[in-house]
Amino acid sequence: MQTERQRAMLRAMGLRVWAPLVTPDADPLPLPEAAAAAPPPRVVEPPPPIRQPAATTARTPSGAPASTPAAAPAPVRTAALRADVAGLDWPQLREAVAACRACGLCESRSQTVFGTGHPQAHWMVVGEAPGEQEDRQGEPFVGPSGLLLDRMLAALQLTRADDGPPAERVYIANTLKCRPPRNRNPAPDELAQCEPFLLRQIELVRPRLILAMGRFAVQALLRSDAPIGRLRGQVHRYHGVPLVVTYHPAYLLRTLADKAKAWDDLCLAAGVVRECS
Ligand code: SF4
């Protein structure tokens, strides 16, 4: 049976259909308290060190390899960039991102999309790459998918507000700070080139948990080709920080049934944060 609190949380996520998700053979979706009381989730070993990927492959807007070679790719100098950003504070890091021309995405962006939220939040959400609206507004997760993310966070009494108690706050960033042209799939060298900025953001925030949203963010952070469905339900680590995988809100807007799985993921994440508190 669903409790009034469950119903309120599911309503906050925009999930109006609850009954079909509960069958006599299935347990009801756990509340965060239940997740906290459950046995410790399985922790997956950290990913291997950052690898230097192969040169850029040109892609069509759908992400398929293009038939013509890409324009000369920027050389991937992840280690050098990481050294450059080590020790930067928030304003310096924001300036470095805004001025970055380390990969070809700098040519087509309107502006960089740095990140938003509380600088010491206990939760950090990491998405994929800016879309058209993010590129225009300079903030990650705006528009309908951003609204759904805010609802999901609100279901756990979390917000992206940049003040207030860190335990109730989230910092949001993307793996890429510049929009790929026509929203094409991010290329591996672009993800590798941009990763030092995300790493420095994580070092500054020091979150208790990273919630990775969307296939490209998940696969880039975990160095995995596995689909999200195979990576969900376990606690990974990214540079020592517990990481939980879930679907991107844009996908959830198209796939109502998987909102229930996303709620499971949020419950798992909430349990991890509580264990760390
Ligand atoms: S995507 Fe990242 S690495 Fe590439 S230009 Fe933008 S900020 Fe620099």
Boltz pocket constraint, residues with backbone or C-beta under 6 A from the ligand:
constraints:
  - pocket:
      binder: B
      contacts: [[A, 97], [A, 100], [A, 101], [A, 102], [A, 103], [A, 104], [A, 105], [A, 106], [A, 112], [A, 175], [A, 176], [A, 177], [A, 178], [A, 190], [A, 193], [A, 194]]
      max_distance: 6.0
